[in-house]
């Protein structure tokens, strides 16, 4: 089994780790992060999920890049720029960045995906789609036919891109957001949860959908007032 180091010790790294373990294509041998983020253990070895955590600054001394691959598992901080920078640093050290594509994702042999991508369960990728490098696609996102997702994007669970969409670099697409077909979204755009975009947008555009207002009743009062009385046959 091929060996793998995961960069990151946060929630995203935990998600990636459990998927790698489940699908058994890679053996995770260690985690790594910048030395400044290593917890103070009082001289004891840093561990995460039963594996050693080593400083990224000298990771190649412990695991040379010719013997192990790496996956950078951090979030969309600074519109994905932090993750993009760490990918560049890992490659500069000589590491091959692998991609994770869930066995439960919906795609065919047409899948075209770059390095350091995370494609989780239920993601639908239709024919003609091209996925760039360092792209995260969370559960049940749909990428419509002949769309292009450029490098360093983050597409949250339930989001939909229509056919023939171009999504620029470093974009964030929130939960259940929808981009209509045949649109071009520029680089560094932020699409919040549940937004609906039906026109092309220039770089650095922001789309925010208004949240649902809280109803005036509390839940127990609401249930009581909305329950219909049982209607039975008349006994008269």
N, C-alpha and C positions, 0 to 999 in steps of 0.2 A: 504494500500500500504506500502511496506517495505521501511524503511528510510535509507538514504545513505549519507555519507560524502565523498567528493572528496579531495584527497591530491593533491595540485597543484593549481596555479593561473596563469598559462601560456597558450599558444596556445593549447597544448595537453589536458589540463584540459577543455578548452573551447569546443574542439571537443567532448570529452567524455560527458560533461554536456549536450550538445544539443542532443546527441543520447539517453541518458537516459531519457531526457524530452520527446523526440519524441515517444519512445516505451512504456513509461508509466508503466514500471515494478517496478521502484524505484522512490521514492520521494527524491530529493536532498534537504537536510535541511541546509547544511553548507559546506564551503570549509576550508581547513587547509593547513598550510605550516610552515616551521621552522620560529621562531620568527624573525630571522635576515632578512628574505625576506619580512616581512610585510611592506607595504608602510607607510610612515609617514603621517597621516591624521590630525595632529594637535589636537589630542584628540577625534576626531570623530570615530565612529565605522567603522572598515574596512569592505567593502562590495565588492562582486564580483558577477555579474549577478543577483543582487537582493538578495543575500544571505550573511550572515555574514562570515567573514574570521577570523578564530581563530588560535592562536599559537598551533602548534603540541605538544609542550612540555607539555601542560596541557589540551589537547583536551578531555581527558576522564573525566575531571571535569565537562565539559559542556555537553558532550554526552557519557555516559558510554558505553563501548563496548557490554554490554549485550542488549542494546536497539537499536543499529544502526550498520550497516556494513560500510566498507570503500573500496574505489577504489583508487589506487595510479596512478595518471595520469601525469607522467612526461616522458621526451623523452629518447633518447639513449645516454645520456652523459656518457663519460668514458666507451663506449661499454656496455651500459645498467647497469653498476655496481651501479650507483647512485640509479636508480629505484629499483634494487634488494635490496639494503641496506635499503631503505625506507619501502619496503614490510616487511623486517625482523623486523624493528623497530615497525611498526604498529601491527604485530602479537605479538610481545613481550608485547605490551600494552593490548592484548587480543582481538583485532578486527578481525572479519572475513573478509577476502578479497574476494569480489565477482568478477565474470567475466561478461563482456558484450559480447553477441553474437547477432549480428544484425538479425532481423527477415528477412532481405533481403539477408543474406548469403546463399550459396548453400551447404547444407549438409543434411545428413539423420540421422536416430536414432543411427548410428554408432559413432557419434561425441564423442570424448573423449578429454576433455579439462580441464586444471588445474585451479588454482585460479589467480585472477588479470590479466586475459587475455582480450585483446581488439580485437574483430573480427568484422570488418566493412562490409558495404554493398558490395555485389558482390564477396566476398571471396568464393572460391570453395575448399571444403575439401572432398576428396574422401574416400571410404571405407578403413579401416585398418590404418588410420592416428591416431597418438597420439600427442597431443599438451601439452607441459609441463606447468609449472607455469610462470606467468608474461611474456607472449608472446603477442606481438602486431602484428596483421595481417591487413594491410591496404587494401583499396578497390581493388577488382579484382585480388588479389593475388591467385595463385593456388597451393595447396599442393597435390601432386600426391599420389596415393594409397600406403598404407603401409609405408608411410614415418613417421619419428619421428622428431619433433621439440622440442629440449630440452629447459630447463628453461631459461628465461630472454632474449629471442631473439627478434629482431625487423625485420620484413619483410615488405618492403615498397610496395606501390601500383604497381600492374602490374607484380610483380615478380612471377616466376614459379619454383617450385621444382618438378622434375620428380618423377616417382614412386620409392619406396624403397630407398629414400634418408634419411640419418641421418645428422641433422644439430646440431652441438654442442652448448653448453651453451654460452650465451652472444654474439652470432653472430649478425652482421648487414648485411642485404641483401637489396641493394638499388633498386631504381625505375627500373622496367623492367629487372632486372637481371634474369638469367636463370641458374639453376643447373641441369645438365643432370641426367638421371635415374641411380639408383643403385650406388650412390656415398656416401662417408662419408666425411663430412666437420668438421674439429676439432673445439674445443672451441675457442672463442675470435677471429674469423675471420671477416674480413671486405671485403664485396663484393660491389664494387661501382655500380653506375647506369649503366645499359645496359651491364654489364659483362656477359660473357658466360663461365661457368666452366664445363669442360667435364672430369676432372680427380679428384680423391679424393685428399684432401688437409690436411696437418697437422695443429695443432693449431696455431693461430696467423698469419695465411696467409692473404695476402692482394692482392686483384684483382682490377685493375683499367682499365676501357675502355677509349680509347682516344676519346675526344670529336670531333664533326664535325667542320672542319675549316670554318671560315666565307668566303662566296663567295666574289669575287672581286667587283661585282656590288652592288649598293644600290637597295632597293626593287622596286622603281618606274622604274629605268632603266631596271631591270631584267624583270618585267612584260611587259614593252613596247617591249623589244627585243624578248621575247618568245611568244608574241601574233602572231598567224598566221592570215594573211589577209583572210577576208571572200571570199569564192569561190562561185560564182553564175553562172547561165546559161549564155552562151555567147549570146550577142545581135547582133553579126555580121550576 
